[in-house]
Structures are given as C-alpha cells and as structure tokens.
Amino acid sequence: MDISFFFGRVGRPFIGLLLAALAVGARAEVVIGQVAPLSGLLASTGRQMVLGGKVCFEAVNAQGGVHGQKIRTVVVDDGYRVDETLRLTRELVADPQVVALFGFAGTANVSRLLQDKVLESGGIALVAPYTGGEPLRTPFNPWIFHVRAGYADEAEHMVKQLSTQGIQRVAVLYQNDAFGKAGLEGVEAAMSRRNRKIVAAAPYERNTDEVKAAVTAILKADAQAVIMIAVNKPAAAFVRQYRDAGGGGQLFNISVVDPAELVKLAGVHSAKGLGITQVVPYPYQERLPIVREFHRLMKQYAPNAEVNYTNFEEFLGARVLVEALRRAGPNPTRGSVIKALESLNPLDLGGVSVAFSKDHRVGSRFVEVTVISSSGKLLK
C-alpha cells in the first residue's frame, strides 16, 4: 500500500522524512563480533584483549556512537580451542547484523578460519587479531587487517640484537602448533640470513605448561640465548625451571606474553633480565597523544584495571575499526567496512600510524625490545 494515501500530496515531503527516520531506527546499533580466550591457559590475556576494545567502544558510545549508532560488541569465549573458535565464528558470521570481527587470538585458531573459508564465505573483515603468525599474512588474504607486526619481524629484531652482541648459539622454545612453528620459522630465517643455525628447537604441547623435556634439551645444547615462542604459563614455567637448573643463557620472548604475569608465575629472581619484543609503543609513560588518551579513558571506564601492552594494543585496534565504521557511513555493511579499512592509508592515531590498501593488510612493522628489571618492572 502507498502510505501517501494517508497524507495526501502535501504530505510527501513528510513521508520521505518518516521513511528516513524508520531506516535509521532499524539500525540503531552497529554489531561487532569478538571471539576471545576468556578461560583456559590464555584467559588472563583474553580478558585484557577484551578490555582494550571495550574501553574504546564505550568511550565512542558515550559521545553518541558512530553516525548516531551505538557500537555493540558480542564477546564469546573459545578457551583458546581451535574447534571452538571455528564454531563460534560461524555463529557470529551467520548473524547478518554483525558487520565486522575484532581481536581474536591464536595463529592456529585464526588459520583455521582461513582454511575453512569462514571469513571468505561471510565476506567479513577480522580487525586486529592478537597474533603475528606469518600464515595469516602470506599468502595475501583480503579478510584480515593486522595492526601489529608479525612474528617474523619480531624474530628478526631479536636475532639482530643478539648478533650485535656476538651471541651465536641460539636455541628456541616453541609451542607445538601453528603459532609456535610460525615463530620458530621466523627465528630460523633470521639466523639463516646470517649464515647460522639454531642449536636446539625444543617444543612443548599447546594448552599445557609441561616444559621439562624442553628445559633438558636446551641445557644440553649449551645455548647462549633462548628465544621463546610461548604464552604466559609455559613461558613462566620454562624460565623458572631453566634458571633453577643453572641455565644462564639470555632469555627472550615474543610480544604475546604479559610481563606482570610472567613475574608473578616465575618469580622476579628468575624473570629479571628477560627481554620481550613489543609491537606497539611503550604504554606506561604518557609521551604520545594516543597513550595519554588511553590512560584517561582507562581511568574513566576501567578505574580498577592497569594499563598494559595487551589492552593498549587492542585499544589501538578498536580505534582503527571505529574509524573504518565512521568512513563506511550511517548504515555500514561488511563490504563497506572492508573498503573503509582499505582507505586508511595512513591513519595517524596520535603518534601511532597504521596503513592499509587494497593489496596491503599489515598495518605496522613497529618492533622494539623491553626488559624485566630486578624489581619486576618492565623497562624500555
């Protein structure tokens, strides 16, 4: 039925306004999906990932949202289990309201989404996953927008630093899955570029902190340095057992660990001197505008939480996604969000820049090294 019948000819301008209002009302919110490890071995990391995004989205909503539409994030727990990541993501993608995915964790978890074409079939972007796995970057896929540098970039930075110190005997502790193997391959490639080989590659199994065999193998290899491709609990277990057994090699871990959690689990005596590569700027000093903004919003929306690298990284990822939603217009679709992300070339967030394009999905190559001090604090 033509509703102009009820208003007559003079009512047609009003009808246009009414239909526009109804259209906006039908899309009163923008829905984002997030799968995160809120239980299991990586639960502390998962909670910080969610917090960083939450602070950003709540601040945006308090200012009226994006084009007057509030952002609603649907967060579900995969327990760091690949099959659960797959199942939960399929459920999110099946919901037509969900216009983008945000902040997943795990190289193996996200790799499975690519293998099973879950993102491709849904035509949906995944923004700022908490992983630097090379299989998610090479070969190129158009669905994942990385805010962080890759594990290969981190490995190159660590090996370069060790080389300048004259350290040649390097061992690797790695998680026996796609995450760990991606990091191991990065270290091997960085060593190969310097005509060297690692002296030991010692695995531990995913979702455990059983590292005794790895400690034994690396001690036997008499390594001068150990690069760990490990998450919090197994990394801490290795550090404690390796030091207790007399291991004196220099220790490094890639960026996915929480330094405070390592100190808590391993003890400051064992953890001191541990180097950790970082893929976002130091978040503890308010030198950059984006860091000052983050501290202000954390005090406002999460006053009992502490700033750390994980929540800061996902805050940056959320800021990237918010800008894409803004550029996608008042009624964003999955396709328009992807096009908007491709237009961020570059995007200055306030001292931190990311850049994407139609054929480029790695927004940043930033890497630096931090060290756990004798007091347990993280120093730049």
HELIX and SHEET records of a PDB file:
HELIX    1   1 ILE A    3  PHE A    6  5                                   4    
HELIX    2   2 ARG A    9  GLY A   11  5                                   3    
HELIX    3   3 ARG A   12  ALA A   26  1                                  15    
HELIX    4   4 ALA A   43  ALA A   62  1                                  20    
HELIX    5   5 VAL A   82  ALA A   94  1                                  13    
HELIX    6   6 THR A  107  GLN A  115  1                                   9    
HELIX    7   7 VAL A  118  GLY A  122  1                                   5    
HELIX    8   8 GLU A  134  LEU A  136  5                                   3    
HELIX    9   9 TYR A  151  THR A  164  1                                  14    
HELIX   10  10 ALA A  178  SER A  192  1                                  15    
HELIX   11  11 LYS A  212  ALA A  221  1                                  10    
HELIX   12  12 ASN A  232  ASP A  244  1                                  13    
HELIX   13  13 PRO A  259  ALA A  266  1                                   8    
HELIX   14  14 VAL A  268  ALA A  271  1                                   4    
HELIX   15  15 PRO A  289  TYR A  301  1                                  13    
HELIX   16  16 TYR A  309  ALA A  328  1                                  20    
HELIX   17  17 ARG A  334  GLU A  342  1                                   9    
SHEET    1   A 5 LYS A  70  ASP A  77  0                                        
SHEET    2   A 5 GLU A  29  ALA A  36  1                                        
SHEET    3   A 5 VAL A  98  PHE A 102  1                                        
SHEET    4   A 5 LEU A 126  VAL A 127  1                                        
SHEET    5   A 5 ILE A 144  PHE A 145  1                                        
SHEET    1   B 7 ALA A 200  TYR A 204  0                                        
SHEET    2   B 7 VAL A 170  GLN A 175  1                                        
SHEET    3   B 7 ALA A 225  ILE A 229  1                                        
SHEET    4   B 7 GLN A 250  ASN A 253  1                                        
SHEET    5   B 7 GLY A 275  GLN A 278  1                                        
SHEET    6   B 7 GLU A 368  ILE A 372 -1                                        
SHEET    7   B 7 LEU A 378  LEU A 379 -1                                        
SHEET    1   C 2 LEU A 347  ASP A 348  0                                        
SHEET    2   C 2 SER A 353  VAL A 354 -1                                        
END                                                                             
